[in-house]
Amino acid sequence: MSEHELTQEQRLIRASVRAIAEKHFKPKAAEVDRTRRPPVEHIKTLAEAGFVGVFIPEEYGGPGRNLLDLVIVVEEVARCCANTAILVGCTDGATPRAILHLGSAEQKKKYLPRIAKGELLCAWGMSEANAGSDIGNIQCKAVKDGDHYVINGAKLWCSGAQVSDMFLVLVRLDPAPGLRGVGAILVERGTPGFSVGKHLDLIGFRGTGMAELVFEDCRVPAQNLMLPAGQMGKLLQVFNSDRIATNPPICLGVAQAAFEAAVAYSKQRVQFRKPIAEQQGVQWKLADMAIDLEAARALLYRAAARVDAGKGSAVDASITKVYVNEMSRRVTDTAMQLHGAFGLSEEFPMERMFRDVRGMSVGYGTTEIHRNLIGREILDGRYSA
């Protein structure tokens, strides 16, 4: 689904979010990166405009929009501030979506209205030191003890951890090997035995509050169990939607911003008495960037529209993620090259954009893992081009 196929309402969503992001988020993007401070106030700004909890149904205080609407929101936020987009991806991502589709009636009533209002920031904990894409190797344990579960272990690379109020944590509930023993439980900040570690510095997304989660005899009420062992397939289906709605639109939004900056710079940068935009080599680079962006947007919008039509699939999510991840690396790298030495300077946004998208080929499942999934679907006869 390309730009011209968006509904009038979706075009209005895009224009509204772009105006908010240009005014409130873009001017602070460099500072957020430099200071490592998660811009929580930006979530409040979006919530006031009705763009938080986008897919949460009206009965729980949300607008009840579809996945493509959320993709548009995340893309426009990322175009101005990738760190803000990550926080949107946490609060509008896997945790609330899992609660909506898999949570109990009590969990939905307790959490979803507060998420929609921007009052409750949430994140999720999956990765561990020895369990990244290999979810079946999770070692963080939750043991039933009366009317509580006692959790021991740790989680790494948890985006939004330092500012989130509630976490969806994948834990081993049963000694059964692999995914059969893994389930999920909701843990609120302030629960005894639960602590959030120091900020984890990575190459990019430095303002997302990424941190380790530590559980030391953490006692969580039994009613916080969201998914018992043996049902991870259901949660993975939820993650497929999240992989479309968070990671790829962030990459697309950042790449779009890099492209726009490269076009503007090539028109004003004069070398050998003429703008570099008049050089055929530069024009070809800009053309390749435009081709990449158009292809990525069409692929992403189509994948989201398929989910909305009840036709989404794991292979759709994987193909989309791989292509948009790698597209964003190409486009931001080319934008840096066109800016010359200025592209390497922290005074310009190019190097930050390049750093931010680089990690997206690792997060939400590495591109290699997704290629494995695509390959299996092809060989098993479940997919053909």
Secondary structure, DSSP 8 states (H G I E B T S, - for coil): --GGGS-HHHHHHHHHHHHHIIIIIGGGHHHHHHHT---HHHHHHHHHTT-SSTTS-GGGTS----HHHHHHHHHHHHHH-HHHHHHHHHHTSHHHHHHHHHS-HHHHHHHHHHHHTT---EEEE--BTTBSS-GGG---EEEEETTEEEEEEEEEEETTTTT-SEEEEEEE-SSSSGGGGEEEEEEETT-TTEEEEEE---SS-TTS--EEEEEEEEEEEGGGEEE-TT-HHHHHHHHHHHHHHTHHHHHHHHHHHHHHHHHHHHHH-EETTEEGGGSHHHHHHHHHHHHHHHHHHHHHHHHHHHHHTT---HHHHHHHHHHHHHHHHHHHHHHHHHTGGGGGSTTSSHHHHHHHHHGGGTTTS-HHHHHHHHHHHHHTTS---
